[in-house]
Amino acid sequence: MGLFGKKEVNHSFEGPTKDQMAQIERMVSDMKNRGITSDEQIGAALYDRAMDVLKHNLLDYIDLYDAMLTKASKLGNTNAMVQLGFVVEGEHDYIRSCELFKEAAELGNGEGAFAYADRLMNGKGVQKDEKEAKERHIIQAKGIAKPKREGI
């Protein structure tokens, strides 16, 4: 048992399996049948479901969490890119996490911009570049890189 009497989860990110991605594709198909058709809407819905897994401690679905974030990221959901960046960083894949943070930042996600600038400052997963990091922090602080609205 972990903190607060909750079951500990030993979770590692190895990328979603074919079965997990097939399950996600069935979810996407179901969404399309219900009228959720744009990539932005589907990405937002998958991101929301992934966050529900964490919020409600749905341990039976923790493996689908990675698959939902992966698919939502591929559909352009910048919040999912950032969350997936933290997941892969937790597995010490710093280069991939920086790629995700940078992509989210370039699409206007403020949290992604901050995370990428922080990695530039520390040289974690990317060539250390304090000058660029400071410039990106200033841009993010001024609100130039604001999160896009990603709801349904």
N, C-alpha and C positions, 0 to 999 in steps of 0.2 A: 504494500500500500504506500502511496505517496503522500504528499501534503494534503491536508484536509480530508483524509480518508479515501481519496480517489485512487483508482487503479493506475499504476505506472504504465506508460506506454513506451516500449522500446521501438522507436520508429527511425528508420533510416531511408534516405532518398536514393533510390537506385533507378528512378525513372519509372513511369507507369508500364505495366505489362500489357501485352496484346489484349488479354482478357479485360483488363481494366479500361483500356481505351475503347474496346468494343462496347462495354457498358456505358461509357460516356457518350459514344455515338448513338446508342439507343436513347439516352436522355435527350440528346440534341434532336433526334428525330421526333421524339414525343413533343418537345417544345415547338418544333416547326408545325406539327399537327395541331397544336393549340394556338397557332398564330404568331408565335415568337419567331420571326424569320430573319431579322438582320443579324449580322455577325456581332454588332455592338450589343444588341439585346441578349443574344445567346451567351456571349462572353460575360456580360454582367450577371446573368442568371447563374451561370456556373460558378463565378466568383462568389456570389452570395451563398450558394449551396456549400461551397468549400468552407466559407467562414462559419456557417451554421454547424459544420462538423466540429470545429474548434469551440465555438461558443457553447454548444450544448453537450460537449464531451461525448460525441457519438463515436466511441472507440471502434465499433464494428465497421465504420466507414472511413477510418483514417487512411487506408491505402488508396481509396478513391479521391481523397483530398488532393494528393499529388496529381492524379490524372485530371481532375477538374481544373486545377490551377494551370497545368500544362496546356490543356485545350483552350481555356480562356485566354491565356497568354498568346497562343497562336492566332486567336481571333482578334487580337489587338487590345485586350483589356489591360490597361497599364497598372491597375491595382493588383491584378493577378501576377503581372511580371515582377512587381516589387515583392510581393509575398513569396513567390517562387524563388526569387533571388535570395531572400533570407533563408529559405529551406535549403537550397543548395550550398549556401555559405555555411550553414550548420554542419554540412557534410564535408566541409573543407574544399569545396570546388569554387575557389575564389575567382577564378577567371570567368566561369559561367555566371556567377552571381553579378560580377561587374558588367558583363554583357547585358544582362537583364535590367540592371539598374540604369545603365546608359540608355538602352532602348526606351525604357519608360520615361526617363528624363527628356529625351529628344521628342517624345510624343506629348510632353507637357505635364508630366506627373511630378508634383513638388516633392513628394517623399522619395521618389526615384532620383530626382536631381540632388537632393541632400545626401542620399546614400552613396551615389556615385562620386560626388565631390569629396565625401569623407574617405572613400577608398582611394581616391587620387591623392589626398593629403597624406595618407598613411602608406601608400604603395601596396595595398592589399589586393592582389588579383589583377593589378594594372601597374604600369610604370609610374612610379611616384612623380608627381608634378604639382608642387605646391602652388605655383603661379596659376595654373589652370583651375586647381581646386578652389583657390580664393576667389577667382572670377566666377566660378559656378556657384559658390556659396553666396556671393553678392547678388547674382542674378536671381537665385532662388529666394533670397531674403527680400528682394524688391518685389517679389510676386510675379516676376516675368514668367517663371515656370510654375504655373498653377495646375493642380489636378483637373483633368477633364471630367465633365459630368458623365458618369458611366452607369446610369440606372436604366431600368426598363420603363 
